[in-house]
């Protein structure tokens, strides 16, 4: 560990920090609320809310044939 060997496991460093009494400092550094860049990247990946102009209300100008075909589709999926 002191020689800087790249194969040293992370738990070895954490154990040494625990023995030296600095493990809480690592916990503070790793806290997500302190990671501005990480939180910004997470917010970018969140799904965006899509708002429709009229909402999900059925339109009055929809033809009757379309209403019947929608009812037939619902019957096919019943019990699925």
Protein Blocks (a to p, Z undefined) as FASTA:
>chain_A
ZZopakbcfklmmmmmmmnopmmmmmmmmpmklmmmlmmmmmmmpccddddfkljadcfk
lcfklmmmmmmmmmmmgoZZ
